[in-house]
């Protein structure tokens, strides 16, 4: 018996930063781009939007190819991340449809970019990558927020001494001879 080969696409929804909101809330840039998604986005609405985009790009062939084997395995509105499952033969079709989608597929959906960050043969690797990206985003946000606070605090604290080792007797010519 032959096993059906599938691919799992890890996708991030990235929103353009709103300059008015950025000025008011003073949030890091990484947080502004990875905003939570609206509550009205459901797996069914997401699938409907993807299938509509595939139909507009690839016609009846695309619609038929993805009619039965496309599904949302994970959807996080808080991190704007989702995992899609599709057949191995047609994952590029789904990827291209996501590339051409420019708004969240709900009524009055906001402008966004769907970025495929990982294509995997197993859902486990896709989940591990989603966790790794979430941790990286949290650390980046903390670092950006900490940089703004530390700029002021570092100005008040004494600076560390930097020591240089000037006891090296070798010259530049000796280094060039050693390199060949």
Secondary structure, 3 states (H helix, E strand, C coil): CCCCCEEEEEEEEECCCCHHHHHHHCCCHHHHHCCCCCCCCCHHHHHHHHHHHHHHHHHHHHHHHCCCCCEEEEEECCCCEEEEEEEHHHHHHHHHHHHHCCECCCCCCCECEEEEEEEECCHHHHHHHHHHHHHHHHHHHHHHHHHHHHHHHHHHCCCCCCCCCCCCCCCHHHHHHHHC
